Amino acid sequence: MTQTIASSLRLSIAQADADIDSLKTQLSQRLADKGDLEAKLAAVVYPVLTLPAELTAEIMLCTAAVSQSRFPVIVASVCAQWRRIALATPRLWTRFSQAWPETNFADSFGALERWVQRSGTLPLDITLDLPLRESYKFWTLLIANIARWHRIDVSYPFAFLDLRYKHSWSAMAIAPSLSLAFDDNPSGLPELGHVDASVVPKWRSVFIGAMPTLTRQRSLDPTLLQSFRHVTMLALEQIPDSLFVSILQHTPELEYLRINGESDADDNAPVVPMAFPGVRTLNCSGHTYLRYLTLPGLIHLVLDGHWHDLPSSAELERFFRRSRCTLHDCLSSRFLDTVQAFNSVPEFLGSIGSLEDDLPDDEDQPVGISRAIRIRALLGEFYEGNILLDVVSLTLRAVPADTDAYLDVCDAVLLRARSEGMKLRNVLLELPEGTQLPVRFREDLMGLGVTLRITRHTYDY
């Protein structure tokens, strides 16, 4: 019995040895196959990896300019060679964006630290929505590198902003530019008391917005305010009266001023207007800030009443009397108040369709009829030369179709062109789609030396 068990075990061991020998043979063969495959792989040429490192870096930089903020991390993870190139290219890491609702980084602070470190000493372009609980940590990192600020846009995710307004500003701002927009978080503003003022950038463009509660308790840091001395482009949105005045007192070199919102001051409170002779362009949405300004060099005026009330015609007249400026052009979304105030404008652009918003409708008349009466009265003032006396180039947007108002507009333009001493030379009319010009209207204007352009709109009024 014992001999039988031993024989069986010896047989099993022999089979195991045979299996091991077979596996060793297979392993040896597979290792040889692997070696052959690796040799073939090593012989494969990747054209993209044969490019000089300098050219690869330039391709990365060009692509990064039109890609999301994480692009440097993505290219650095492709292969070891690309990682070496990416980490050796500081310019690739100079642009950082983490703005709500984007989720580019799980740890935005850690990512920003890496970007700052890898960008070396180059100027930084940073767009950042500060996490409420970590604002101090972010500001500490940013201020430690303040000398490198080039384009800085810092806000809180839920700061009350007109994003259309803010995005258009970002596209036109001249670097070095600073954009700060906050809610009422008391730790939201940078503290620069310990920073040498000489290293703070000399800003060319500044946007300050959405700070209605915070700035009643605190103003901007004095060192930051002093850095505004060379600002030529300034945009202010929804800020309180005291901050508005404080900022303007530190921006003597302004050339472009954009104001959106209303101040918290009493409309009847006395103010002392501040003069800015260098301002050439004013973009104003809101009726309370104009009384603070005297702009003798103003030549371009935009009045946007889409979100906020515009100054009354009386306020506009007071502004022009003290400014004594000569406008070259005016774009207004509130037609009536504007034409009543700007008789000396040689170039005027307005939306005549907005006339329905300028006065309350007569309750006894349909809206279209009431608006038509207003338009005809206004056009009568125009062709008789009582308004827009000096206009040379006239653009009328959104001319209504109802009750044939567009025909009244054409008649008024032609009568004005025929009037004695008229200066009108260029007319652009935005007429309703599908309408026809009066017979010989274009030819008659040409005979009077007036050039006519026609565009079309599809508005339902």
Buried (B, 14 or more C-beta within 10 A) or exposed (E): EEEEEEEEEEEEEEEEEEEEEEEEEEEEEEEEEEEEEEEEEEEEEEEEEEBEEEEBBBEBBEEBEEBEBBBBBBBBEEEEEBBEBBEEBEBBBBBBBBBBEBEBBEEBBEBBEBBBEBBEEBBBBBBBBBBEEEBEBBBEEBBEBBBBBBBBBBBBEEBBBBEEBBEBBBEEBBBBBBBBBBBBBEEBBBBBEEBEEEEBBEBBBBBBBBBBEBBBEEBBBEBBBEBBEEBBBBBBBBBBBBBBBBBBEBBBBBBBBBBBBBBBBEEEEEBEBBBBBBBBBBBBBBBBBBBBBBBBBBBBBBBBBEEBEBBBBEBBBBBBEBBEBBBBBBBBBBBBBBBBBBBEBBBBBBBBBBBBBBEEBEEEEEEBBBBBEBBBEBBBBBBEBEBBBBBBBBBBBBBBBBBEBBBBBBBBBBBBBBEEEBEBBBBBBBBBEEBEBEEEBBEBBEEBEBEBEEEEBEBEB
